[in-house]
Structures are given as C-alpha cells and as structure tokens.
Amino acid sequence: MNSTTSFKSNPLNKIIGLSIILSMGFLLVILAGIYGNWFPIIIGIIFAIAHLPVVITQAVYNSSDYDFSFDPATSSSTNVVKEFGQFLSAFLLVSGFYLPVILHHSLILTRTAMVLTIIGGTLIYGTVYTFSSFFDEREDEDEVPDLGGGVI
C-alpha cells in the first residue's frame, strides 16, 4: 500500500485538515475585526450556525420515519419541516454573504474587512458543511438486497 494513499484515506487526517481550514476561516474573520469593528465577528457567527437548521430539521425528519402513517397528506408535514430548515439555512447563508457588502457600502466596513469576512465565512461554512456530511450516516435500510431469486 502506498503511503500517500493511506494518508488520504485516514479519517483522522481529514478531520485535522478540516480543523485547520476552520481555524483559518476564524482567523480571517477576526483579522477583519481588527479595524475596530465587531460586525465581522457577528457575520462569522452567522456563517458558523448557518447549517444548524438543516441538521436540526434533518434529525426531526428522520425521527418521524417510524410513525407508520401511510397517508400522503401527513407525510408532507415532515417535508415542510425539512424544507423550512433548508430555507432558514439558505437565508442565513445569503445574509452572511451580503451583510459585509451592505456594511461596506454603508461605509461601516472597509473593503479589506469585507473581503476577509466573506472569504473567512466561506471557509467556516464549507468546513461546517463538510464536517456534518462527514459524520452523516446514511444507511439505506429501506432497500431490499437482491437475493438472485429470479422471477416469481
């Protein structure tokens, strides 16, 4: 086995790499706040929690899988909860991207602080999203394995 292949496939190395990228994102956001303004830190927090509604509604959606209700009208309520979480997450993400631009046009943030905040926030959100997808266990228990029985 090649040493570079084992380095890339080791999950601990992936977690350490994502942690380094996350710390770089927070560093950029804090550096943007050096100019005497605390708004980039608030925007960094918005980017950090932007994926949280999706995670929460996904947990609610998955916990309601075993209610044995086969009525399509009742199953749409779980889709509404899931879609609301996606909407709220998208709202936070778009707010995180456009709030530095609005603050820059209002002459509250400098151009450098705006760019550092957007890049740092993108790194933060990308890392949080990758962490959550890395630890997301998608088990397809609903699928019946093919036993090779042929046609009945």
Rosetta constraint file for C-alpha pairs under 8 A:
AtomPair CA 1 CA 5 HARMONIC 7.18 0.50
AtomPair CA 1 CA 6 HARMONIC 7.30 0.50
AtomPair CA 2 CA 6 HARMONIC 6.60 0.50
AtomPair CA 3 CA 7 HARMONIC 6.19 0.50
AtomPair CA 4 CA 8 HARMONIC 6.29 0.50
AtomPair CA 5 CA 9 HARMONIC 6.21 0.50
AtomPair CA 6 CA 10 HARMONIC 6.01 0.50
AtomPair CA 7 CA 13 HARMONIC 6.91 0.50
AtomPair CA 8 CA 13 HARMONIC 7.20 0.50
AtomPair CA 8 CA 14 HARMONIC 7.50 0.50
AtomPair CA 9 CA 13 HARMONIC 7.99 0.50
AtomPair CA 10 CA 14 HARMONIC 6.81 0.50
AtomPair CA 11 CA 15 HARMONIC 6.33 0.50
AtomPair CA 12 CA 16 HARMONIC 6.18 0.50
AtomPair CA 13 CA 17 HARMONIC 6.04 0.50
AtomPair CA 14 CA 18 HARMONIC 6.13 0.50
AtomPair CA 15 CA 19 HARMONIC 6.10 0.50
AtomPair CA 15 CA 131 HARMONIC 7.80 0.50
AtomPair CA 16 CA 20 HARMONIC 6.30 0.50
AtomPair CA 17 CA 21 HARMONIC 6.37 0.50
AtomPair CA 18 CA 22 HARMONIC 6.09 0.50
AtomPair CA 18 CA 127 HARMONIC 6.01 0.50
AtomPair CA 18 CA 130 HARMONIC 7.97 0.50
AtomPair CA 18 CA 131 HARMONIC 7.53 0.50
AtomPair CA 19 CA 23 HARMONIC 6.16 0.50
AtomPair CA 19 CA 127 HARMONIC 7.82 0.50
AtomPair CA 20 CA 24 HARMONIC 6.21 0.50
AtomPair CA 21 CA 25 HARMONIC 6.28 0.50
AtomPair CA 21 CA 123 HARMONIC 6.63 0.50
AtomPair CA 21 CA 124 HARMONIC 7.69 0.50
AtomPair CA 21 CA 127 HARMONIC 6.92 0.50
AtomPair CA 22 CA 26 HARMONIC 6.37 0.50
AtomPair CA 22 CA 123 HARMONIC 6.36 0.50
AtomPair CA 22 CA 124 HARMONIC 5.34 0.50
AtomPair CA 22 CA 127 HARMONIC 5.87 0.50
AtomPair CA 22 CA 128 HARMONIC 7.93 0.50
AtomPair CA 23 CA 27 HARMONIC 6.02 0.50
AtomPair CA 24 CA 28 HARMONIC 6.22 0.50
AtomPair CA 24 CA 120 HARMONIC 7.19 0.50
AtomPair CA 24 CA 123 HARMONIC 7.60 0.50
AtomPair CA 25 CA 29 HARMONIC 6.36 0.50
AtomPair CA 25 CA 119 HARMONIC 7.27 0.50
AtomPair CA 25 CA 120 HARMONIC 3.94 0.50
AtomPair CA 25 CA 121 HARMONIC 6.24 0.50
AtomPair CA 25 CA 122 HARMONIC 7.51 0.50
AtomPair CA 25 CA 123 HARMONIC 5.01 0.50
AtomPair CA 25 CA 124 HARMONIC 5.25 0.50
AtomPair CA 26 CA 30 HARMONIC 6.11 0.50
AtomPair CA 26 CA 44 HARMONIC 7.17 0.50
AtomPair CA 26 CA 120 HARMONIC 6.20 0.50
AtomPair CA 26 CA 121 HARMONIC 7.68 0.50
AtomPair CA 26 CA 124 HARMONIC 6.89 0.50
AtomPair CA 27 CA 31 HARMONIC 6.01 0.50
AtomPair CA 27 CA 120 HARMONIC 7.41 0.50
AtomPair CA 28 CA 32 HARMONIC 6.16 0.50
AtomPair CA 28 CA 116 HARMONIC 5.53 0.50
AtomPair CA 28 CA 117 HARMONIC 6.59 0.50
AtomPair CA 28 CA 119 HARMONIC 7.44 0.50
AtomPair CA 28 CA 120 HARMONIC 4.99 0.50
AtomPair CA 29 CA 33 HARMONIC 6.48 0.50
AtomPair CA 29 CA 40 HARMONIC 5.88 0.50
AtomPair CA 29 CA 41 HARMONIC 6.12 0.50
AtomPair CA 29 CA 44 HARMONIC 6.18 0.50
AtomPair CA 29 CA 116 HARMONIC 6.19 0.50
AtomPair CA 29 CA 117 HARMONIC 4.99 0.50
AtomPair CA 29 CA 120 HARMONIC 5.36 0.50
AtomPair CA 29 CA 121 HARMONIC 7.01 0.50
AtomPair CA 30 CA 34 HARMONIC 6.58 0.50
AtomPair CA 30 CA 40 HARMONIC 7.21 0.50
AtomPair CA 30 CA 41 HARMONIC 6.38 0.50
AtomPair CA 31 CA 35 HARMONIC 7.94 0.50
AtomPair CA 31 CA 113 HARMONIC 7.77 0.50
AtomPair CA 31 CA 116 HARMONIC 7.44 0.50
AtomPair CA 32 CA 40 HARMONIC 6.17 0.50
AtomPair CA 32 CA 112 HARMONIC 7.22 0.50
AtomPair CA 32 CA 113 HARMONIC 4.34 0.50
AtomPair CA 32 CA 114 HARMONIC 7.33 0.50
AtomPair CA 32 CA 116 HARMONIC 5.60 0.50
AtomPair CA 32 CA 117 HARMONIC 6.01 0.50
AtomPair CA 33 CA 37 HARMONIC 5.26 0.50
AtomPair CA 33 CA 38 HARMONIC 5.45 0.50
AtomPair CA 33 CA 39 HARMONIC 7.07 0.50
AtomPair CA 33 CA 40 HARMONIC 5.54 0.50
AtomPair CA 33 CA 41 HARMONIC 6.51 0.50
AtomPair CA 33 CA 113 HARMONIC 7.04 0.50
AtomPair CA 35 CA 113 HARMONIC 7.55 0.50
AtomPair CA 37 CA 108 HARMONIC 7.95 0.50
AtomPair CA 37 CA 109 HARMONIC 7.46 0.50
AtomPair CA 38 CA 42 HARMONIC 6.88 0.50
AtomPair CA 39 CA 43 HARMONIC 6.27 0.50
AtomPair CA 40 CA 44 HARMONIC 6.06 0.50
AtomPair CA 40 CA 100 HARMONIC 7.43 0.50
AtomPair CA 40 CA 113 HARMONIC 7.50 0.50
AtomPair CA 40 CA 114 HARMONIC 7.96 0.50
AtomPair CA 40 CA 117 HARMONIC 5.81 0.50
AtomPair CA 41 CA 45 HARMONIC 6.30 0.50
AtomPair CA 42 CA 46 HARMONIC 6.33 0.50
AtomPair CA 43 CA 47 HARMONIC 6.31 0.50
AtomPair CA 43 CA 96 HARMONIC 5.68 0.50
AtomPair CA 43 CA 99 HARMONIC 7.45 0.50
AtomPair CA 43 CA 100 HARMONIC 7.67 0.50
AtomPair CA 43 CA 117 HARMONIC 7.41 0.50
AtomPair CA 43 CA 121 HARMONIC 7.41 0.50
AtomPair CA 44 CA 48 HARMONIC 6.16 0.50
AtomPair CA 44 CA 96 HARMONIC 7.66 0.50
AtomPair CA 44 CA 117 HARMONIC 7.17 0.50
AtomPair CA 44 CA 120 HARMONIC 7.46 0.50
AtomPair CA 44 CA 121 HARMONIC 5.49 0.50
AtomPair CA 44 CA 124 HARMONIC 7.55 0.50
AtomPair CA 45 CA 49 HARMONIC 6.26 0.50
AtomPair CA 46 CA 50 HARMONIC 5.87 0.50
AtomPair CA 46 CA 92 HARMONIC 6.44 0.50
AtomPair CA 46 CA 93 HARMONIC 7.52 0.50
AtomPair CA 46 CA 96 HARMONIC 6.05 0.50
AtomPair CA 47 CA 51 HARMONIC 7.97 0.50
AtomPair CA 47 CA 92 HARMONIC 7.20 0.50
AtomPair CA 47 CA 93 HARMONIC 6.30 0.50
AtomPair CA 47 CA 96 HARMONIC 5.88 0.50
AtomPair CA 47 CA 121 HARMONIC 5.48 0.50
AtomPair CA 47 CA 122 HARMONIC 7.44 0.50
AtomPair CA 47 CA 124 HARMONIC 6.42 0.50
AtomPair CA 47 CA 125 HARMONIC 5.42 0.50
AtomPair CA 48 CA 121 HARMONIC 7.65 0.50
AtomPair CA 48 CA 124 HARMONIC 6.02 0.50
AtomPair CA 48 CA 125 HARMONIC 5.85 0.50
AtomPair CA 48 CA 128 HARMONIC 6.93 0.50
AtomPair CA 49 CA 53 HARMONIC 7.97 0.50
AtomPair CA 50 CA 88 HARMONIC 7.96 0.50
AtomPair CA 50 CA 89 HARMONIC 5.07 0.50
AtomPair CA 50 CA 90 HARMONIC 7.48 0.50
AtomPair CA 50 CA 92 HARMONIC 5.25 0.50
AtomPair CA 50 CA 93 HARMONIC 5.73 0.50
AtomPair CA 50 CA 125 HARMONIC 7.19 0.50
AtomPair CA 51 CA 55 HARMONIC 6.60 0.50
AtomPair CA 51 CA 89 HARMONIC 5.57 0.50
AtomPair CA 51 CA 125 HARMONIC 7.43 0.50
AtomPair CA 51 CA 128 HARMONIC 7.22 0.50
AtomPair CA 51 CA 129 HARMONIC 6.63 0.50
AtomPair CA 52 CA 56 HARMONIC 6.19 0.50
AtomPair CA 52 CA 89 HARMONIC 7.21 0.50
AtomPair CA 53 CA 57 HARMONIC 6.03 0.50
AtomPair CA 53 CA 85 HARMONIC 4.78 0.50
AtomPair CA 53 CA 86 HARMONIC 6.95 0.50
AtomPair CA 53 CA 88 HARMONIC 6.48 0.50
AtomPair CA 53 CA 89 HARMONIC 5.76 0.50
AtomPair CA 54 CA 58 HARMONIC 5.86 0.50
AtomPair CA 54 CA 82 HARMONIC 7.20 0.50
AtomPair CA 54 CA 85 HARMONIC 4.82 0.50
AtomPair CA 54 CA 86 HARMONIC 5.48 0.50
AtomPair CA 54 CA 89 HARMONIC 6.37 0.50
AtomPair CA 55 CA 59 HARMONIC 6.28 0.50
AtomPair CA 55 CA 132 HARMONIC 7.92 0.50
AtomPair CA 56 CA 60 HARMONIC 6.40 0.50
AtomPair CA 56 CA 85 HARMONIC 7.57 0.50
AtomPair CA 57 CA 61 HARMONIC 5.91 0.50
AtomPair CA 57 CA 81 HARMONIC 6.20 0.50
AtomPair CA 57 CA 82 HARMONIC 5.26 0.50
AtomPair CA 57 CA 85 HARMONIC 5.57 0.50
AtomPair CA 58 CA 62 HARMONIC 6.03 0.50
AtomPair CA 58 CA 82 HARMONIC 6.24 0.50
AtomPair CA 59 CA 63 HARMONIC 6.09 0.50
AtomPair CA 60 CA 64 HARMONIC 6.43 0.50
AtomPair CA 60 CA 81 HARMONIC 7.98 0.50
AtomPair CA 61 CA 65 HARMONIC 6.86 0.50
AtomPair CA 61 CA 78 HARMONIC 5.72 0.50
AtomPair CA 61 CA 79 HARMONIC 7.61 0.50
AtomPair CA 61 CA 81 HARMONIC 7.26 0.50
AtomPair CA 61 CA 82 HARMONIC 6.46 0.50
AtomPair CA 64 CA 78 HARMONIC 7.52 0.50
AtomPair CA 69 CA 74 HARMONIC 7.20 0.50
AtomPair CA 69 CA 75 HARMONIC 7.46 0.50
AtomPair CA 70 CA 74 HARMONIC 7.89 0.50
AtomPair CA 70 CA 75 HARMONIC 7.52 0.50
AtomPair CA 71 CA 75 HARMONIC 6.62 0.50
AtomPair CA 72 CA 76 HARMONIC 6.42 0.50
AtomPair CA 73 CA 77 HARMONIC 7.39 0.50
AtomPair CA 74 CA 78 HARMONIC 7.63 0.50
AtomPair CA 75 CA 79 HARMONIC 6.88 0.50
AtomPair CA 76 CA 80 HARMONIC 6.24 0.50
AtomPair CA 77 CA 81 HARMONIC 6.46 0.50
AtomPair CA 78 CA 82 HARMONIC 6.26 0.50
AtomPair CA 79 CA 83 HARMONIC 5.96 0.50
AtomPair CA 80 CA 84 HARMONIC 5.96 0.50
AtomPair CA 81 CA 85 HARMONIC 6.35 0.50
AtomPair CA 82 CA 86 HARMONIC 6.42 0.50
AtomPair CA 83 CA 87 HARMONIC 6.07 0.50
AtomPair CA 84 CA 88 HARMONIC 6.08 0.50
AtomPair CA 85 CA 89 HARMONIC 6.07 0.50
AtomPair CA 86 CA 90 HARMONIC 6.09 0.50
AtomPair CA 87 CA 91 HARMONIC 6.06 0.50
AtomPair CA 88 CA 92 HARMONIC 6.24 0.50
AtomPair CA 89 CA 93 HARMONIC 6.15 0.50
AtomPair CA 90 CA 94 HARMONIC 6.04 0.50
AtomPair CA 91 CA 95 HARMONIC 6.01 0.50
AtomPair CA 92 CA 96 HARMONIC 6.03 0.50
AtomPair CA 93 CA 97 HARMONIC 6.37 0.50
AtomPair CA 94 CA 98 HARMONIC 6.12 0.50
AtomPair CA 95 CA 99 HARMONIC 5.56 0.50
AtomPair CA 96 CA 100 HARMONIC 7.29 0.50
AtomPair CA 96 CA 118 HARMONIC 7.73 0.50
AtomPair CA 96 CA 121 HARMONIC 7.38 0.50
AtomPair CA 97 CA 101 HARMONIC 7.40 0.50
AtomPair CA 97 CA 118 HARMONIC 6.11 0.50
AtomPair CA 97 CA 121 HARMONIC 7.89 0.50
AtomPair CA 98 CA 102 HARMONIC 6.18 0.50
AtomPair CA 99 CA 103 HARMONIC 6.07 0.50
AtomPair CA 100 CA 104 HARMONIC 5.99 0.50
AtomPair CA 100 CA 109 HARMONIC 7.18 0.50
AtomPair CA 100 CA 114 HARMONIC 5.21 0.50
AtomPair CA 100 CA 117 HARMONIC 6.96 0.50
AtomPair CA 100 CA 118 HARMONIC 7.12 0.50
AtomPair CA 101 CA 105 HARMONIC 6.26 0.50
AtomPair CA 101 CA 114 HARMONIC 6.47 0.50
AtomPair CA 102 CA 106 HARMONIC 6.15 0.50
AtomPair CA 103 CA 107 HARMONIC 6.30 0.50
AtomPair CA 103 CA 108 HARMONIC 5.20 0.50
AtomPair CA 103 CA 109 HARMONIC 5.52 0.50
AtomPair CA 104 CA 108 HARMONIC 5.68 0.50
AtomPair CA 104 CA 109 HARMONIC 4.54 0.50
AtomPair CA 104 CA 110 HARMONIC 5.87 0.50
AtomPair CA 104 CA 111 HARMONIC 6.44 0.50
AtomPair CA 104 CA 114 HARMONIC 6.45 0.50
AtomPair CA 105 CA 109 HARMONIC 7.94 0.50
AtomPair CA 109 CA 113 HARMONIC 5.95 0.50
AtomPair CA 109 CA 114 HARMONIC 6.22 0.50
AtomPair CA 110 CA 114 HARMONIC 6.18 0.50
AtomPair CA 111 CA 115 HARMONIC 6.24 0.50
AtomPair CA 112 CA 116 HARMONIC 6.06 0.50
AtomPair CA 113 CA 117 HARMONIC 5.94 0.50
AtomPair CA 114 CA 118 HARMONIC 6.23 0.50
AtomPair CA 115 CA 119 HARMONIC 6.12 0.50
AtomPair CA 116 CA 120 HARMONIC 5.83 0.50
AtomPair CA 117 CA 121 HARMONIC 5.79 0.50
AtomPair CA 118 CA 122 HARMONIC 6.05 0.50
AtomPair CA 119 CA 123 HARMONIC 6.30 0.50
AtomPair CA 120 CA 124 HARMONIC 6.18 0.50
AtomPair CA 121 CA 125 HARMONIC 6.06 0.50
AtomPair CA 122 CA 126 HARMONIC 5.91 0.50
AtomPair CA 123 CA 127 HARMONIC 6.03 0.50
AtomPair CA 124 CA 128 HARMONIC 6.21 0.50
AtomPair CA 125 CA 129 HARMONIC 6.01 0.50
AtomPair CA 126 CA 130 HARMONIC 6.04 0.50
AtomPair CA 127 CA 131 HARMONIC 5.99 0.50
AtomPair CA 128 CA 132 HARMONIC 6.17 0.50
AtomPair CA 129 CA 133 HARMONIC 6.18 0.50
AtomPair CA 130 CA 134 HARMONIC 5.88 0.50
AtomPair CA 131 CA 135 HARMONIC 6.30 0.50
AtomPair CA 132 CA 136 HARMONIC 5.90 0.50
